[in-house]
Amino acid sequence: KIVIGSAFYARTWERTPANNNGLYQPGKFKSFIPYRQFDQRLSADSGFVFYQDSVAKAPYAYNAARRTFATFDDKLSIRRKTQYVKDKGLHGIMFWELTLDTYGDGLLDVIDQVKNERQ
C-alpha cells in the first residue's frame, strides 16, 4: 500500500547560494511557514521569486537579497499528486497538517476536488 505525502507548509533555508536560484544548494534550515501564511511571509512582496522544479514537478521560491530558499506544495502540485494517486490506483494522499491550511479555498479543497472529478 502506497500513500503519497504532501506538505501544507513551506520549509525555508538561509545562507543558500544563488546558483540555480537556490535549488539543490546547501543551506541552514531556518523555519517552516504554514500554507495559510504564504500570502504574508512567502510572497513576491517579501522578496521571493517563484519557480518550478521540472524534475519534482513542484514549486520552490528564492529570495536573493536574503539568500533564503523555500520548498513547498501549492495548489498545482497538490492537484498533480492527487491525480497521480488516482491514475496509479494508490491508497491515498496524506498531508501534514490540517491546521496549516487556509479556512477556505485551500489545499484540502484541491484534494477533494480532484478526488471527486470523473475520469
Sequence and secondary structure as in RCSB ss.txt:
>XXXX:A:sequence
KIVIGSAFYARTWERTPANNNGLYQPGKFKSFIPYRQFDQRLSADSGFVFYQDSVAKAPYAYNAARRTFATFDDK
LSIRRKTQYVKDKGLHGIMFWELTLDTYGDGLLDVIDQVKNERQ
>XXXX:A:secstr
   EEEESEEEEEES   GGGGTT   EEEEEEEGGGHHHHSSGGGT EEEEETTTTEEEEEETTTTEEEEE  H
HHHHHHHHHHHHHT S EEEE GGGS SSSSHHHHHHHHHH   
